[in-house]
Amino acid sequence: MKALRLHSAGKFQFHDEPLPIAKTGEALVQVGAVGLCGSDLHWFGGGGIGDARLERPLVLGHELAGWKEDGQLVAIDPSIPCGECRYCREDNPNLCPQQRFAGHAGEDGGLREYMAWPENCLVPLPDGFTPVEGVMLEPLGVALYSVELSSIQPGDMVGVFGCGPIGLLIIRLAKLAGAGQVIATDILPHRVEAAKACGADQAYFVGDGRGVELVSMTTQGYGLDVAVEAAGDNEAVEAALELVRPGGRVTLVGIPSNDRTSVCASTARRKGLSLQWVRRMKHTYPKAIELVKKGQVNVNSLVSHSYPFEKANIAFQTAYKREGLKVIINIEPGKKEN
């Protein structure tokens, strides 16, 4: 089978490798499609993410779906918690310090034709679902968990700072949660337009440094009830803290490239803010499947680019330049670029 491995920052190489052998409790899965996430781009651009560094040629890809040997289409949960530690026992598997995660550190991900993965991490998808919809359940799950942690109440004024795919999904979910008004910002004009299409009541281009002014005018100086930062940029974090009201809630979803987030202590302290970081997702696949199945969230509308496996390097370049929205790599034979 073919596998694509990252050897160093920006340098991929295809390898011919034997099929993986499924161990007890695992199943062999033919990978159908893989989505490129911001964290994949950290690996691609810098050879690591956070405190994890590239120590061997790594197969990236944690947004993925494929077929079991019996033909069942499944979404592949990228996280394999240990199941035994305190955090797993307390039903917080996303906090498990021993968890293995597809396409991260020592665990190969989905940019290969086949992978062996634990059966209990394979989520059967309903009839009519496509591999791409299965892929999109992972970013939708992160957005679901982010909205859950944000405790959005009916009528809340919500700000979303950063309108990549997860930010756009958060906009849609915030509206479904009953937010009275959703205000979105981004430094890329096409993502501002996408935010409007996803249901933002107002969406502002902030590449000119006027974001705080524009949002403040919209809230009439009252401030946001909830601010969700999904940009991975400290300017977005600072704007979120400045624009949320006293006693408000700030949820940090983005992953900074330099592994550092700083806040103005006096602002956070004087406002008595609640800050919440998001660690991946937790128990979100059933909810995400229902949202897509019922048509409440159109994940296909966020897919802007699709490439065949042999053009994976072009796909990464496209995503790295922040062109479009979600970039998909089709692993299954016969898929064409569009």
N, C-alpha and C positions, 0 to 999 in steps of 0.2 A: 504494500500500500504506500501511498505518498503522504508524507508529513512535512509541514513547513515549520522550520525551527529558526528562532531568532538567535544569532550567534553573537552579535554585539549591537549597540545602538544603531538602528537604521539598516541593519544587514541581515537579510533572511537567506535561507538556503533550503531548497527542497531535498528531501531524503527519501530513498526507497527503503522501507522498513518492513519487517514481518508483521503479520496481523497480531494484535495483542491477544493474550489468552485470558479469558474470563476466569477469575478465581471463584471459590465458593461464595455465594451471595452476590455475585456480579453477573452482568449480562453484556454481550457484545452488541454494540450499537453502530450502525452505519450512519455517519454524520451527514445531515442534509444541508444545514445552513448554520452560519456563525455570524453574529453581529459584532461590530467593532465598538468598543466602549472607550470612554476617556481614560480608564486605567490601562487598557491595552496600549493607548497612545503614549502613556508615561513610559511603559516598557520599551516601546518602539523608539521614542525620541531620546530617552535618557538611560536606557539599560536597567531600569528598576523603577520601583514605586515605594515611597515612604522609606522605611529602613530595609526593605527587601531589595537585593541586588541580583543581577544575572550572574549565576555561578556555573551554568552549563547551558548549552543550546536548548532553548525552551520553546515548546509549542504553546502559543498564546490562544486565547479564545475561551470566554466563560459565558457568553450568551449563545446558547446552542440548542439544537433539536435534531432528532434523527429517528431511525427505525430500528426496533429490536428485530431479532431474527425471525420472529413470528409475523412481522409486517406491521406491528403496532407503532404508530407515530407517537413519540414521547418528547416532552420537554426535559432537558437534563439539568437538574439542580446542580450548580457547580460546587456547592459546599458539601463536604463530608465531615461532619462533626464527630468527635470521638464517642459521644454517647455515654460517657462515664464520669466526666469531671463535674464539679459543682455547678458550672454554668449550664451544662446539658441537663443535669438533674433538675435545675430550676427552670427548665423550659426556655433557656436563652441560648440555643445552639449557635446563633450568629456571633456570640461572644466567646465561644470555645477557643482557648488558646492553642489547642492541638489540632484544630480543624485543617483538613486539606482542602485546597481550593483550585479549581481548574484554571490553568494558565497563570499560576502564581507560584513564585519561588521554585520549589522542587517538584511541583505537580503539573504534568503536561495537560494542556487544554484541548480545544476542539478543532484546531486547524490541521486535521488529518482525516483520512477517509474512514477510519474505524477507531473506536475507543472502547475499552472495557470499563464499566462503571457500576457502582453498587445498585442493585435492583431497587432499593428503597429510596434512591435519589432520581429515579426515572418516573416521570409524571405522565400517565396516559392522557392523550388529548382526544377530545370529542371528534366524531366524524365531521368532516368538512374543514377542519383546521389544516393549515398549511405549515410547513417547516418554518417559514418566516414568522408566522404568528406565534409559533412555539418559542422561537428565539426572543421575540419581543416581550414575552412574559417575564423575563428576568429584569430588564429595566423597568417594566411596569411594576414588578414586585418591590424594587427599591423605592419607586415613587409612592407606592401604597404604604410602605413602612414609614417613609418620611412624613406623609400626611397624618398617619396614625400618631406618630410621636409629636407632631405639631399641635395636636388636640384642637383642630379647627372646629369652631362652633358655628351654628347657623347665624348668619348675619355678619360674621367677622370680615374685617378688611384685611386681605392677605396680599403680601408682596412676594413675588418670585424673582430673584436676582440671578439671572443666567437661564437662557432658553435653549439649551441643547435638548436632546431627546428626553432626558429625565426631568428637566425643568418644565418642558412642554406637557409631559404626563402629569406632573404635579399640578399644573394649572387646571387641567381637565378634572383631576380628582378633587381639587379644592372646590371647584364648582359643584361637583356631585355631593360633596360633604356639606354643602349649604352656605359656602362663603358668599357674603353679600356683594363683595366687590373684589376682584383680583387684578392687581397691577403688576405688570411684568417689565423687566428691563434686560437689555443685552447690548453688546458692543458690535454685533453684526446685524446689518439691516434685514437680511433675509430671515433671520431668526426672530426678529421683532414682528415681521409679517406672519410668521408661523405661530407666534404666541397669540396673535389676534384670531387666527383661524382655529386655534385650540380653545378659545373661549375667554381669553383675557379681556376684561372690560376696558382697560387701557394698556398699551404696550409702548415703551419708549426706547428709542435709540440713545445709548449713553456713551457712545464713543467720543463725544465732544466734551465729556466731563460735567454735563448738566443734569445728570440723573437724580441727584438728591433734590435739586431745585424743582424739577418736574414732578417727582413723586410727592414732594411736600406740598406743592400747589394742589395736587389732586386730592390729598387727604385733608386739605384746608388746615394744616398745622396740627391736626389731632394726633396723627400717627397711626401706623399699622398695628393691628392686633397681633398679627403673626407675620414674621419675615422668614422666608426660606431662601437660603443661599445655595445655589446649585451651579456656581461658576468655577469654583476652585481657584478663585482670585481674591486677594486680600482687599482690593478696592470694593468688591461686592460685599464682603463681610463688613467692612467699615460702613458702607451705605446702609446695610440692613440694621446695624446697631443704631445708627443715627436716626433712621426713619421709623423705627418701631416705637410705640408709645410706652410710657412708664408702666411697669408691670407686664409688659408684653413678652412674647415668646419668640426666640430666634432658633431656627433649626439649620444646622450646617451639614450640607450634603456633599458639596464639592471637595475634591482632593487637590490640595495645592501642590504645584510641581516641586517646590523646595522643602516640602514636609514641614512647613511652619504656617501657623495661623496666629495673627496678633489682633488684639482688640484694645480699644481705649478703655482702660479700667475704670476711669472716673465716669464715663458714659454708662457702662454696664452697671456699675455700683449704684450711681445716683438714680438710675431708672429702675433698679431692682429687677433686672431682666433675668429670664430663665433661658439658659443656653443649652441646646441639646445637639450632640453629634450623632450622626447616623452611621451604624455599622451594618452595611450590606442590607439584608432583608430577613424576615422571620415569618414562616408559615403563610406565605402570601400566594402560593400557586393556585389554591382553590378559588380564592377571591378574584385573582387576575383572570383566570379562565372564564369565570362567570361574567365578568365585565366585558370581555371580548365577545363571548358567545351571545350575550344579549345586545350587543351593538352599542353599549354605553361608552366604550373607549375604542376608537378606530386606530389600532396600532399600525396598520398598513399605510396610513396617511403620513407617517413619520419616516418611512423608508424612501430616501431620495436617490440612492445609488445601489446597484447590484452588480457584482462582478463574479465571473467564474473563478474557480480555485487557482488556475494557472496565472491569473492576473491579480493575485493577492497583494503583491507589492504596490500596484497602482491603487488598489483599494485603500491601503494604509496611507499612501501619500495624499489621497483625496480626503480621508478623514482627518489626517494630521493638519491639513491646511484649513480645516473647518469649513469645507465646501458642503453645501447641502445640510442634511440632518443625520439620519441613521444610514450607515454604510453596511451592506450585507455582502458576505462572501458565500457563494453557493458551492458546496462541496460535492453534491450529488452530480453524477454524470449527466450531460445533456443540457444543463442550464446555460443560458446565454446572457451576455451583458445587456443591460438596458439603462 
